[in-house]
């Protein structure tokens, strides 16, 4: 049975997000430590990883067709691109990772339960999930704009009607350093974003107590 693709063949995210979130992507990359899994999609932040200092290595998902990730010719040393889905990384002998970085990847994920199960299985017990992602706006305006998110899902395959902090907390993780901000895009459902970190409160659910 085929697993859901993380990145579509033709990435439906608007190109204007590249310059608008460049500084955010670099800021998040600079926070990662240890063995890093980068979920791909972009390449302008790779030099911000502190490879050789706080970062041991960076494994970056590089799916065919996601042209905004570049070719890898100018990648810094210590970055390895892997043309595979997240579910294949264990079979490749990769992981666990101390840091997993998701930069505008979740709108492309159809099955969020599958995605989080897979990501959490690759995250070290004391690891951190760093993410910059679009979210559903709260309140009455958010409910109204969620209709636009549903339209975006139907038209371009984008999932923009999710409350990601609530989704992550419901799976037992603690969300910290949460910052909400707006991006001046042409599409209203793609304007509200969050930057945040998620960690297990002490140990992953189901683990044996120490």
N, C-alpha and C positions, 0 to 999 in steps of 0.2 A: 504493500500500500504506500503510495507516494505521500511524503510529508508536505505540509503547506510551505510554499516558497516564502523566504523572508523578503526577497527583493524581486519585484516584477521585472519582466524583460524590458518593458518600456516604463521607466520610473515616472509615475504621474505627479510627483511633487513639483511645484512650480520652481523655475530656475531662480526666481528672486530670493528664495530662501538661502541660497548659497552665500551671497555677500551680507545679507541681513543678519545671519547667525554665525558668521565666521569667527568673531571674537568670542562668542559663547562656546563654540566648539573647542577653541584653543584653551580657554579657561578651564573647561572640564577635563581636557586631556592632561593639563598640567597638574591636576589633582590625583591622577591615577598612580598606583604604586604596584610593585611586585610584577607578577606575570599578568599581562593585560590581554583581554579579549575585546577587540574593537569590532562592532557589528557592521562596520563599513558604510558605504554610501557616499563618503566624502574623503578628501585627501589633504585639504588645506590645513588641517590641524595636526598632522602627524609629527611635524618638527617640534611641537609643544610637549610631546612625551619626553620625560627626563630619563631617557635610555642611558644606562651606564651609571646612573645615580640612584634615583628612587625607583626606577623601572628596570626590571630584569629583561623583559622581552615583550613584544607586541605581536599578537596574532590578529590579523585583519581579514574579515570575510570579504571576498572580492568576487561577487557573482557576475557572470557574463551578462552584459547588457546594461550594467549600471555605470554609464559612461562618466558620471560625475566623480567617480572614485579615481579617475586617471588611469595611467598605465603602470605605475609602480617604478618607472625609470628613475625618478628623483626621490624615492623613499629614503629616509634616513636608515643607517645601519641598525639592525635589531628588529626591523619590521618584517614580518613574514606574511605574505598574502596567501590565502587559502580559498580556492574555488570550491566551496562546500557549504552546506547548510549547517546550522548550529547543531542539529541532531547527529551529524556525521563526525563531529570533533572528538567524541569519546572513542569511536572506532578508530580514529586516526592516532589515538594515544595522546591527545591534547587535553589539558586541564588537569586538576582544577585551576581556576584563575583567581587571583587576588582582587582584580578589578575587572568589571565588565562595563563597557562604555557603549551606550545606545544614543545615537545622535539622529533624531528624526527618523527612526526606523519603525516605530509602532504603528503609524498610520498604514503601513504596508502589510501588517500582520493581520490575517483574517481570523485565525484561531488563537485568541489571547491565552486561553488555558494551556494549550499545547506549548505556546511560546514560553510562558513563565515556568512551566514544569521543566522544559529543556534548559532554559537559562539557569534556573536555580540548581539543577543537577551539575552544572559546570562551575558554579561559584564555590570558592573555598568557604569553610565554616565561618571564618572571620573576615570574609571578603565583602566588597562593597559594589553596588550597582550604581553607576553614575549615568544620569540621563538628562537630555534636553529634548522635550517632546511637546507637541500640541495637545491641548486638553479641551474638554467641554467647559464653556464658561458657566459659572455658577449663577443661581437666581433665575428670575423670570426671563431676562434677556438670554441667558444660557439655554433655557428650554426652547426659546424661539429659534435661536441660531442652531440648535441641535438638528432642526429640520434641514438646514443647509448641510450639516454633516452627513445626514442620511442621503441627501441628494448627491454629495460628493462621493459617498460610498458606491452609489448606484452608477454614477457617471464615470468615475475614474478609479474605482477600486480603493479609495482612501477611507480609513476608519477614523473619523474626527469627532465622534460623539461619545467619547469615553472619559470617565473620571479616573485618571491613572493613579493618583495617590490613594484613592479609595480601593481601587483594584489591587494595588500592591499590599496595602495594609490588610485587606481581607485574606491574603495569603500568608499572613503571619510576620511580615517584615515591618521594620520601623522606618518611616520616611523622615529624614532630617535635612536640614539646610535647604528647605523648600522656598523657592523664589518664583513668584508669578510675574509675568511681564507680557507685553504686547509686541507683536511684529507687524509692521506696516505692509501687509500683503494686499493684493487685489481681492483675495477671497476671505470674506468675513470669518468663516469657520476656522481658518488657519491663522488667525491673529493671536488668540490666547495661548501662551506657552508656559511651561514650567521648567525650571532647572532644579534638580534635587539629587539626593543620595539616599539609597535604601540599604539597610543592613539587617541581619538577623538580630533579635534582641539579646540573645546570649548564645544559643545553639539552634540549628535548624530543627523544625518540627520533625519528630520521629527519631531524633538521634538519642543515643544512650547518654544518660547523665554522667558527668565525670565524678 
